[in-house]
Amino acid sequence: MIQIGCTSFKEHTYLTGKKESSLFEYAAYFPLVEMDTSFYAIPKQTYVKEWLKQVPERFQFIMKLPKVFTKHEELTEGESLKELAQELLESVKPMIEQGNLFCLLAQFPPYFDCRRENVDYLRILRQLFPQIPMAVELRNNSWYDSTFLARTRAFMQEQKFSLVIVDEPKKLSTTIPFDSYVTNSSFVFFRFHGRNDIGWNATGPDAKRLRTNYRYSKEELEELQEAVAAVKDQSKQVAIIFNNNAGGDAAENALQFKDLLQLDFENLNPSQLGLF
């Protein structure tokens, strides 16, 4: 089964013509969403329950791990990863129980490189969430160096991580390659960030906006379609997230990709509410 969605549900003006769309409206177009709000804070369970009320029965959520789990910030005094992991699991418990949690996503920063300390940390992370499907996105290309690539893949398989297949700028020496290798037979996860070579390494308050400001061409989508087709039979489920949100292109590109793959999503929300 192939499912397509976008990062966040609010900012896709293309779908509704509105500056911000509701989750109910988003779920009329896609069966899957990546929630990045959880990167900044563990959501309250009341919010999770409200999200579930707005989506069809089989809708799937990818929840981004809070940044303290991915080395974007340090633990504060008195915190422990074990306690925070339990807090997160309690928060998303309704999703787990109802079958709406597709996976947790651990997106690591560029300075998380391939060395013993970080390999050991990934083992700890797996132990914190032993029963939950987990995807790992690496942004340091040392993991993909010819010296380590085979061991990186084998390690991800051993730990039952789905190593995210990432599309990002191609002309920079610091970016990671598009490595369409399946490390988990339960699910494959593609994330399409766009190919904005100039904006990818931007810093400052506009960095996020510049990094994902990209519109995929028809030719590029066809190239990505071939990659998806090549691996779709190696895993039970395929998740594809378009993260090129900054210029408002993600939703349109995602729908174009759906057409290329000749998919017909069932069990979506109605596109508009009737009068009666």
Residue, then its C-alpha position, 0 to 999 in steps of 0.5 A: m500500500i502506498q500513501i502520500g501526504c505532506t508535512s503539517f496540515k495547516e499551510h496548504t493553501y492550494l487545497t482550500g484557498k485559505k491561509e490555514s486549512s483544518l485537519f478535517e479539510y486536509a484529510a479530504y485529499f490525503p490519508l497521511v500527514e507528518m505532524d512536526t509540532s511534536f518536534y517542538a513539544i510533546p502534544k497534550q493527549t487532549y490535542v491528539k484526541e481532537w485530531l483523531k476526531q477530525v480524520p477518517e478511521r484509517f487515516q495515518f499520522i507520522m509523529k516527529l520525535p521531540k528535538v530533545f530525542t534527536k540531539h537538537e537540544e540538551l536535556t534540562e536539569g531533572e529531565s530524563l529521556k526515559e521519563l520523556a519517552q513515557e510521556l510521549l507514549e502516553s500522549v499518543k496512546p489513543m493513536i496507537e490504540q486506534g491504529n492511526l500511528f504510522c510511525l515515529l520519525a527521528q530526524f537528526p541534525p547535520y552534526f550527528d555523524c557516524r561514530r561510536e557514540n552516536v551508534d550507541y545512542l541510536r540503540i538507546l533510542r530504540q530501547l526507549f520505544p521498543q514496540i513502536p515503528m520508527a523511522v530515522e533520517l540522517r543528515n550527515n553524509s558520513w553514514y553514507d560513506s563507502t566505508f560505512l554504508a553497508r554497516t549503516r544499512a545492516f544496523m538499521q535492519e538489525q534495530k528495525f529502523s526504517l532508514v528514510i529515503v531522502d530527496e534533497p539538493k544534489k549539488l552540495s557536498t554536504t547533503i546525503p545521497f538518494d539511497s533507495y535501500v529498504t531496511n525495514s520490510s514493514f514500511v518504507f518512508f520517503r521524504f521529499h524536501g526539494r532541491n533548493d541548492i542555494g537555500w538548503n544551508a541557509t541560517g537565521p530566522d528565514a532558514k526553514r522557509l528558504r530550505t524547502n522553497y522548491r517546486y518539483s518539475k514533472e520530469e523530477l516527479e517521474e524520476l521519483q516515481e521510478a524510485v518508488a516503483a522499484v522498492k514498493d514490493q519490498s515492504k508492506q507499506v510505503a509512506i511518501i511525505f512532501n516537505n517542500n512547503a515553503g513556497g506552497d508547492a507540497a500539496e500540488n506536487a503530492l497530488q501530481f505524484k498521486d496521479l503519476l502513481q495512479l493511486d485512488f485514496e479511499n476513506l477520505n473525508p468529504s471534500q465539503l459538507g453538504l447543506f443537510 
